[in-house]
Amino acid sequence: MAIRFNNFAEKKLAFAQATQEGNAEEQAAALNNMLEALALDVQGDIMNQVHAHMADNSIMQARGANVLTSEETKFFNVVIEDGGFNDNDTLPVTTQDRIFDDLVESQLLLQQIGIQNLGAVTEYIYGDPEGMAVWGELFGEIQGQLNATFRKEKIGQLKLTAFIPLSNDMLKLGPVWVERYVRTMISEAMSVRLERGYVAGTGAGMPIGLLKDLKGGTNGDGEYKDKKPAGTLTFKPGRTTINELKGVVEKLSIRPVGKKEEEKVRNIAGKVVMIVNPFDNFSIQANATVQNAAGIYVTSLPFNPTMTESMFVPKGKVLFFIRGEYVAAIGGAMEVKKYDQTLAMEDATLYIAKQYATGKPKDNYAAQVYDLNLDLTEDTTEPEGA
């Protein structure tokens, strides 16, 4: 059952803006405000459900309510008896799996990026399809060097942290509701962190985001520079948008091969994802909308990119990437421990949940950034067949 948010979306937007424009103090304040709003919204929604819940678990489950396994019930009963989490408590595997499912189901962007849950694994291997199989004479020597096409990616180098403010009032509700509260807090907080990392991550203590230039070098702090815009898009109806997006897909279809990065073509049909700032989304749709002969307004884009939003794409920019060409994974056991540093909240004990995570584009061609010019002051509708 989905949580109904009231103030969290507004505070999440403020946090996204602070990460792009604010200093360290402003970012910390925005993060604190976002976490407080999230905790209040989740707690309020759960309290409403508690007041209306039914005792029969089978009926509750059929209606989408939360039902725990015996291991989960035992774990969260201990949390309640102890008045909170102990240091380095590890969440049950089934709870960790549900957190990942919640992450993917609630975030279209994470679905399109193709984030993987590796469980206890902290590294994995992926490869370039070209070179995985080679031809040779029937009785000749084995050809090729297959190991040259495979790359190992470790995810233990980066940690993803989510904050969980847990009040004494929540502990009184029982294990089912404490589990739901904790799981929702972790999935929502981590989704914000993952979205920021996979889109705009600098590579310094976080993933290398799709906006970053793998060949542009890093600064003294190890942060990658932003990609330079590959052009400007207007999304004017008719032939203009066709030509603009033709240039986009042509650029995305380039694939570097070998150490010399020889440019070859890859099949990207049905794999192009387009990410825009929510502020620009309606303007893009307006520019791409035409009225057909029946008087109906139709909005569509050539080459059928999957369109999604992210607050971490700067206003005035649009980001394209190829589904499957970004390495994104979480893994390792999810541990929860008490947070005893400066970030604090009233009437609640603050905990942190940590999990390993990683993310980076497979190559520098897999994502492209464009400037937007959406300020159309006149009717730009082109006649049918133009």
N, C-alpha and C positions, 0 to 999 in steps of 0.2 A: 504494500500500500504506500503510495507516494506521500512524502512529507509536504505539507502546505507551508510555503515560506511567505513571510510578511516583509521583514526588513533586511533579510540576508542579501537579496539580489542588489539592493541599493548599496550596501556596504561592500559587497564584492566588486561592484563597479568602481567605487571610490578607491579600493585597494589597488585595482588594476591601473587606475590613473596615477596613483601615488608611486607605483613601481616604475612608471615611465617618466614622471615629471618631478616627483618629490625627492627630498633628501632622506637620509637614514632615519631621522626622528619622525618625519611625516609618514614614512613607510611603516615604521613600528607602530605608530598610533593607528594607522589605517588597518593594519593586521589585527590589532587588539579589538578595534571596533567591529571588524568583520566576524571575529571569533565569538564575541559577545552576542552579536545579532544572531549568528548561527545557533549558538547554544540556547538562547531564549526561544527562537522559533521551533527548534526540534523539541525542547522540553514542553513548550506550550501545546504542540500538536500531540505529543504522546500523552500528556495529562488529559486532553480531551478524549483520546481513545480509551484511556484507562477507565474513565467515568462511564463509558458506553460499552465496555467489552462484555463478552459472554463467557461463561465458564466452560462450555463444552469445546475442547480443543479441536475436534474434527470439524465442527461448524466454523470455528474461528479460522482454521486453515483453509477451508473451502472459500471463505470470504476474504482471503488474502491477509489474515492476521499472522503474527509471528509465532511459530512453534519451534522450540529448541530440541536438539538431540540430548541424550542423557549426559554426554560429555560437556556440552555447552551449559546445561542446567547446573551441573556440579561446579564448573568453573566460575560461573557468575554468582552462584550461591556463596562461594568462598569470598568473592570480591565484596559481596554485601556484608558477610560476617566480619570481614577484616576492616570494614569501613573504607574500602577503596582498593586500588591495585597495590600489590607489593612490587618492590624493585625488580625489574626485568621479568615480569610476567609475560609469558608467551600465549597469545590468543589461540584458541582451538583452531585446527586446520580448517574445519568446516566454516567457522566464522570468517577466517581469512579469505576463503573462496567466495563467500557471500559478499564480502566487501569488494572484491574484484568485480564480481558480477554487477553489483550496484554501480560501481565506477563506469563500467562499459555501457550499461543500459541507460544511464542518465546523461551520458556525454556523447553526442554524435561525433564530436571531433576525435575523441579517443577511439571510437569505433572505426573511423576512417583511417586513422594513423595505424591501427592494427596492433595495439598494445598487447603484449603477451604476459601471462602469469606463469612463471617458472617454478612456483612453489618453493621448495627448499634449495633448488639449484641456483648458483650464483654466477654461472657463466654458460654460454652456449655458442654454437658454431653456425655460421651461415655462409653461403657461397654464391659465386657468380655462375649462372647457368651455363655460360659459354666456357668450355674447357673441362666441364665435369665428365664428359665422355669424349673419347678421341678414336679416330680410325687408325688402322694399321694392317699390315699383311697378316694372313691367317696364321702362319708359323713364324712370324717375325717377332722382334722384341716388343715389349709393352711400350706404347708411345705416350708421350706427354708427361707432365708433372701435375697430377691431380691436386696435390696439396697446395699448389700455387693458387687455386681458385677458391680456397676456403679461408675464412677469417674467424678468429676467436674473439668474442666480446665478453669482458668481465663486467658484472653489474655490482660487484662489491665495493667499487671505488666511490660510489655516490650513495648518499642516504636521503630518503624522503621522510620528512617529519611532519606529523599532524598533531595538533593540540586538542586535548579533550578536557574541557572544564566539567567536572563531575560534582554536583551538589549533593548534600546529604538528603535532600528531598527526593532525588531520583533513586537513591539507594533503598528507600522505603517501598518502592513500587514492585519489587520482586525481580527475579533474574530475566524473565522474558522482556521486560521493558528496559532494564538496564542494558541488555545485549543490543536491543534495537537502537537505543540512544547512542551507545558507543559506536556501533557499526555505522550509523548514519553520520555521526560527527566525523569519523575517520574518512569515510568515502567522500563526503562533500569537501572536507578540508584538503584531502589528497588530490581530488579532481582539480581544484584551483591550482595547486602546486604543479601538478603534472601538465596542465594546460599551459601554464606560464613557461615551464621548462621546455616543453616540446615545441612551442611556438617561438618564444623569445629568449630561451636560455642562453647564457653567455659562454657556457663551457667551463666556467670556473666554479667548481663545487656544485654544479648543476648540469643537466643535459645541454648539448649543443642544439639550439633551436633551428627551426626551418628558416627563420629570417637571417641566419648567420652565414657568413662567407667562409667556407672551409679553406679557401686559398688566399684569403685576405690577411693572414697572419693574426697574431694576438698582441695585446698591449702588455704592459709590465705585470699586470695581475692575471695574465693567462686568459683574458676574455677575448672571444672572437668578435670581429667587426661585423657590422650589418652588411648584407648584400646590397650592392648598388642596383637601383631599379633597372630592369631590362627594357623599359619603355613606358608609355603612357596609354591608359585605356579610358575610353569615353562611354562605351556601351551604348552608343547611338544606334537606334533601330536600323535594320536593313543590312546592306552590304558592309557598312562600317564595322559593326560588331563581328560580322563573319570574318572579315580580314584581320581584325584585332586578335580574335581568339585563334585564328589559324596560325598567327605568329607565335602565340603562347604554346600551343600544342606542338608545333614544330621544334621549339626550343626545348621543351620538356622531353621530347622523344630522343634527344641526343644522349648516348650512353658512352662514358669513357671506358676503354678496354686496355688492359695491360699497364705496365709501368710508364709507358710513354703516353698513356691515356688517349689512344687513338679513338676518334669519334665515330661511333657506329649508331645504328638506329635500333630502338627498342619499341615494342608494342605497348602503347599506353591506352588503347581503346577501353573505355569504361572505367579507367583508373584515375582520371584527373579529378582532384579535389580543390575547391576554391574556398578560401577562408577570407572573410571580410570583417571589419569592425562593425558592430551592431549599428553604429551611427550612420555608416555608409550603405547599409544593406537596402534600405527603402529607396535611396536615390538610384542605386544600381538597378533595382527592379523597375523603378519608374522609367529610367532611360531605356530599358530593354522591353518595355511594354508597347504594344501596338493594338490598334483596333481593326478587327477583321471586317470582312464584307457584311457579316451578320450583326455588326455593331457591338460585338463582344471583345472586351480587352483581354489580350493574351500575352503572357510573359513567358518567354523561353530563351534559352541561350544555345547557340550552335555548339556542337561537339559534346553536349550534355555533361558538363562538369557537375559534380556533386557539390552543392553549395552549403556551407556552414559558417558559423560566426565564432569570433573570439575577441574578447576585449583587449587581448594582448597584441593584436595586429594594430599598428598605429592608424589613426584616422588619416584618410587620404591615400592609403595603401591597400593593395590587394595581394594575397599570397596564393600561389598555386603550387601543389605538390602531387607526386605520383603515389597512389596507394600501394603499400608494400615496399617502398623504397626508403623507408625511415625505420631505423632500428629502435624499438621501444619495448622495454620489458621491466617488470618488477619481479623480485625474488627474495629468497631468504625468509627466515622466520620473522613474523611481525611481533616485536616486543613492545611492552607498555611499561613505563616507569614514571615515577613522580618527578615533576618539574619544579626545581627549587631555586630557579634564577629569577630575574627581575620581572618578567611578564606575569602579572597576577590579576585575579578577578575576585570580586566580592562574593562571599557565601559559596565558594566553590574551591575544590582542590584541583589544580591543573596537572594533567598528565600529558606525556608525549608518547605517540606511537611511531616507531621507526621501522622502515623497511628499505631494502636496497632497491635502487632503480637506475636506469640508464636511458639514454636516447641520443641519437645523432643521425643525420642523413647519410645514406650509403655513399652518395657522391654529390658533387657540387652542382650537378645538372638537375637533380631530382626535385628541386624547389626553386621557384622563381618569384621575384617580387616586382610589382609594377606600381607606378604612380596612378592616381585616379584624377580625371578631369570630368566631373559630373555636373558642372554648372552650365546647364543648357538654358539659354534665355529665350529661345524661340522654338517653334514647332519643327522638329527634325525628322518627323515621320517620312520615310521614303516610300514612294508608290510601290505597289505590289509588283514584283518582278524586277525591281531595280538592281 
